[in-house]
Each structure stands twice: as C-alpha cells, then as structure tokens.
C-alpha cells in the first residue's frame, strides 16, 4: 500500500511539474529572445543545457549505484568504454537533439509563444509516424483520427496568424514593437523541422532503450557526452566570429541560466512522467500547458486571441486527449467498476 501511494504521489508530482515546465519553457524562450539588452547566443545555451543534463544524469547514476564511487566508475566504464559500438549508435539522436534544440530557439525568436506551443505539438504526429515505420507499432483508429485533428488544428492556428498579420507571412517579415524582425515562415519551418527531428530521435532512442538493459539515466549520459562535441561544432560553425569577439557567455545573466536549467530538466521530467503516469494524463498535462501559455501570452506579449486561433488550439487539445484514449481499455474499466448485480444483468443481456 505504501509503495502504491509513493508511485501515485510521484505520478501527480511529475505531471504537475511537466505541465509547468511545458508552459513556462515556451514563454521563457520567447522572452529571452525578444527582451532588450545584449542577445546571448542560442548555440551556447544549447551546449550549456547539455552540460546541465550530463551533470544531473551523473548524479542520478551515482545514486542508482548506492553512492558507491567504485561501482559508479565501474558502471560508467562497462557501459561507455567497453561497449564502443553501442555508444557510437547514440551519436544519431545526440546530433539530432542538438539540431532540434537550435531549431526551437529559432522558432521561439520568430513565433509568438502561443503559436510556438501549439505548432510544436506536431511532434505527436511525427512520433506516431516514426513509431509505425521503425517500431512497427499499430495505431488505433481513434489515434489516427486524433492525428488528423492535430494537423487541422495546427493549420488553423497558422491561418489565423496569417490573417491577423494582414498578409502572407511567407512573403514578408513581421515586425512587432520592441522586438527584432519576425519571419513567421522561418519560425514555422524551424518548429516543423524540430518536430520531425524530435519524432525520429525519440523513437530511435526508445528502440535503443528497449534493446539493451541500460538505465535511461546512463543513456542520457551517453547522449550528453556525444552531444557536447556536436554542440561545440555548431557554436563555432554558426557563431565563430561572435564567439571570438564577445566570448562564450556573452549576454548571459541570471535569467539565461534559469532558462538553461529549465530546458535541461525537460527531458528528465518526461522520463519520470512516462514511468509513473499514462498517456491520457500526460496529454492532459501538455494540453493544460498550452492553455496556460495562450492565456499568459495575452498579457505578456500582447498576443491577440482570435476565434480561429481558439478553434485551432481546441482541436489540438482535443486531439491530444483522443490520441491517449483507448476505447477497449475504457470499456474494460467500465465493466470492472460495475457492481456484481450490474455485471450479472449485463451478462444476461448479452446472452
């Protein structure tokens, strides 16, 4: 009973944390890229997020090994050094995650927080497609219907924003008071690219997790170790001249460090949610995060909530719930909840 209560507490605590993290991250990234003052380099922030993830995962593995330094070192050596081919396979998601995180910063710079949040939910569609292709997973008809609703909802959001801007966002840059030039096509393309990378990298990583008896925290260590070289390469390729002129931590302050920790914690929180919660509750958390972001954007970024945007966001939220809904499981739970007399009556009707 006590173990069950602990799991239940962890489930709801992780869901609440995930909801807040999803909502706050989009708003924080938007604010960080549009606030006045020296602009930090997003490529360096991605690298530092990997450093935070690596440090956190090392601590978690150390705790898994009973706080024993010898066992901790042996575990790292056996997993990372003695299995070089397995470690090299992690290069694929490592590179994709670095690229995805950089695309998310580009998207946050050119899309309002609400549109960014809703558009990025397309990762559910890309994840499902790659799950079918790579993992040979079979989806329920209700799940395919949810994916269609998701596409329609995101398209509705984009059309609503184009109409609000008073012209085609694809052919011009949109400027907002006090913000740098906005290119909605670039922002949407970056978000879409991040969705595809997120879907493929997530399914690839899931396949590797299921194919070996290695903890998710150890896998995160492998990911971060291999992501750091990719991240540093991205820094010097994209921002080499600015790094030389201004330094790696140019534009950093307390808020940027907070943003880095927030982004790094996202992946770790999702791992806890997947372990202790289910898809329906995870969908509820994600949906609630979208609602929070939309409402907050009205006050923080002068975002105008139109009817078409509301309908589109509603379709996205509804699709998330529908995707996690299993009619067979719901019917089974309904029968279990019936009292003995009702079950006997139900069986009589079937006969």
N, C-alpha and C positions, 0 to 999 in steps of 0.2 A: 504493500500500500504506500509506504514511504517513497519507494523508488518511482512509483507511478505519479505521485504528487510532485516529485522533483522534475520528472520529464514534462509534466503539464506546466509547471512554472517556467521551465526553460523554453517551452514552446511559445507561450504567450509573451514572455520577455523578449525572445528573439524576433517575434512578429512585430511587436511594438517598436523595437529598435530598427528593424528593416523598414518599416513604414516611415519613421522619422528620417532615416538615412537617405532613402529614395527621394523624399520630398525636399530635404534640406540640401542635398548634393546639387540638384539641378539649379536651385535658387542661388546657392553659393558660387557655383561655377559661373553663372550668368553675371552675378555682381562683381566677381573677381576680374572678369574680362571687360567690364563696362565702367568701372569706377574711375574717378580721376586719380592722377598720380602716375608714377613710373610703372610701366607694364612689365610684369615678370614674364619669363619665357616658359610657355606651357610644356615644352620638351623637357626642361629641367624639373618641372613639377612632377611629370610622369616618372622620371628616374627616381626622384626622392620618394614617391609613393611606393615604388618597388623596394626601396631600402627599408621603409617602414614595414611593409608586408614581410620582407625577409626576416627582419628583427623579431617581429611578432611570432612568426612561424617557428623560428629557432627556439624561442621561449616556450611555446606550446609543445614542441617535440621534447624539449628538456623536461617539461613536466610529465609528459607521457612516459618517459624513461625513469620516472621516480626520483627526479632531481639528482640522478647519479651521473657525474661527469664522464666516467669511463664508459658506461652504457650509452650515453648520449653521443660521445665521439665514435664509438664502435658502430652505432646505428647510422650515423652520417657517412662513415667510411664504407660500410657494407652496401648502402643504398646508392650513393652518388659515385664513389670512386671505383668500387668493384663491379659496377654494372654500367659501363660507359655507354653502351648502345641504348639502354633504357633511358639514360639521362639525356642522350642526344635526341631521342624522339620527342622530348619535351621542348626542343627548340622550336617546333612548329607553333604550338599555342603561345610560347613565350614571345615570339616575333609578332604574332597576330594580336596579342593583348596589348603590346606596346603601341602598335599601329592604331588599334582601336581606341586606346586612351587619348592619343593625339588627335584623332578624328573627333572625339567627343568634345575636346577643348575648342576645336574649330567650329563645331556645331553650336556650342554654347555662346560663341562670340557673334554668331550671325542669326540666331533664332531667339525669340523670347522664351522665357523659362517654361511656360505652359505648352507651347508648340514643341519645344525640345523634349519635354517629358512624354507627351502623347506619341510623337513620332518614333521615339526610341523604343516604344512598345512593339514595334515591328520585329524586334528581336525574337518575340514569341513565335512569329511566323517562320522566320529563318531557322530558328532552333528546331521547330517541328519538321521542316523540310529536310534538314540535315539528319535528324533522328530517323526519318523514314529511309533516307538514302544510305546512311552509314551504319546505323544500328538495326536496320530492318524492322523498325517499330511500326506497329499497326495503330492507326488513329481511329477513334470512334466517329461516326457521322456527325455527332454534336460537336466534336472537336474541329472537324473540317469546316462546319458551319461557323464556328467561333472565329476561325482564321479568316474566313470571307468577311465577317462583320468587322474584324480588325482592320483589314485593308480598306474597306469602305469608310470606316471611321477616321482613319489617318488621312485618306484622300479628302474627306470632308473638311478636316481641320486645315489642310493646306489650301484648299479652295477658299475657305473662309478668310484666311490671312491674306491671300492674293487680292480678294475683293476689298478687304479693309484698306489695303495699301493703295488702292485706286489704280492698279495697273498690274502688269505682269512682273512678278518678282524675278522671273527668269531672265529678263532682258535689261534689268537695271539694278542699281544698288539703292538700298533704302537707308535713309539717314534718320536717326532719332535724336531728339535734343539731348545734348550732353554725352552722346555715345559715338563710337567710331562708325565709319560707313558699314552698312549692313548689306550683305548679299544673301538673300533668302535661298536662292538656288544652291549656292555653295554650302550654306548651313544644312539644308535638307539633304544634299548629296553626301555630306560628311556623316550625318546621322544615319543615312541609309547604308553607307559603307560600313559604319560601326556595327550596325545590326547584322549584316552578313558575316562580318568577322566574329562577332560575338556568338552567333549561332554555330558556325563551323568550329571555332576554337572550343566552345563549351562541350559540344558533342564529342569532339576528338579527345578532349581531356576526360570526359566521362568514360569513354571507351578504355582509356589507359588506366583509369582508376579501377574499373571492373576487371581489367585483365591482369592485375597484379595485387598482391597482398601488401600494399603500401598505404600508409595513412594519408589523408588529404592534406595534413599539415606538412608532411615530408614532401609531398608533391608540390605544395606551394613553395617550399624551399628550393626545389629544383627549378620551378618556374621563375622565381625571382633571380636566382643565380644566373640563369641563362638570359633573362630579360634585361638585366643590367647592361651587358655589353651592347645589345641591340639598342637600348635606350641611349647610351652614351654616343653610339654611332649616329643615331638620329639627331642628337643635340648638335654635333659638330657638322653634320651634313646640312641641316636646315638653318642652324643659328650660329655657325662657326665664327663669323665676323663679329656678331654681337657678344658672343661669349668672350672673345679676345678683348673687345673694347670695354665691356662692362662687368665681366665676371659671371660666374655660375649662379650666384644668388642675387643678382640684380633684381630689384623690385620686390624682394621678399620682405614680409613683415609678419606679425602675429596671425593675421587673417589667412595668409597664404599657407603658413604651416598648419593651421587648423584645417584648411581645405585638403591638404596633402594627407593628413591623418584620416580625414573623413572618407576620402576616396580609397585609401588603402584598406580601411576597415570594411568597406562594402563587400568585397569578396569573402572575407572571413565570416561576416554576418550571414550571408546567403548559405554558406556551408552549414551553419548551425540551424538555420530555418529548414533546410532540406532534411536534416537529420531528425528534428523534433516535431516538425509541422507537416502539413499536407498541401497539395496543390490549391485546394479551394481557399484555405486560409492564407496561403502565400499570395494568391490572386487578390484577396480582399485587402491585404497589406499594400500591394502595388497600386490597386485602384484608389485606395484612400490617399496614398501619396500623391497621385495625380490630382485629386480634388484639392488637397492642401496646397499644391503648387499653383493651381489655377487661381484659387482664391487669394493666395499671397501675392501672386503676380499683379493682381488688380491694384494692390496698394503699394507694392514696392517698385514696380516697373511701368506703371501707367498702362497696363495691358487692358484693352477693351474686350470684354467677354461678349461676343456676338451669339445670336441664336444658332447659326450654323456651326460655330465652334462648339457650343454646348451640346448640340446633337451629335457631332463627331466624337467628342470626348465621352459622351454617354454610350455610344456604340463601342468604343474601345474598352470602357469599363465593363460593359455587359459581356463583351467577348471574352474578357479575362475570366469572369465567373463561369461562363458557358464552357470554356476550354477545360476547366478543372472539374466540371460536373460529369459524373458517370451515372447514367440512368439505371443500369443494372445494380450498381452498388447502393444507390438511393432506395431502390425498391426492396433490396435485401435488408437494409437498415430499417425500413418501414415495417416489414414483416416481423423483425426481431423485437421492435418496440410494441407490437400488439400484445394485449394480454391473452391468456390461454383461451378464454371464451371467444374472442375475436378471431384467433387463429383457427379454432375449430369451425367457426362459421365460414371463414374464408376457404377452408379445405372443402367444406360441404358444397359451397357454391361452385368450386372448380370441378367437383365430381358431377 
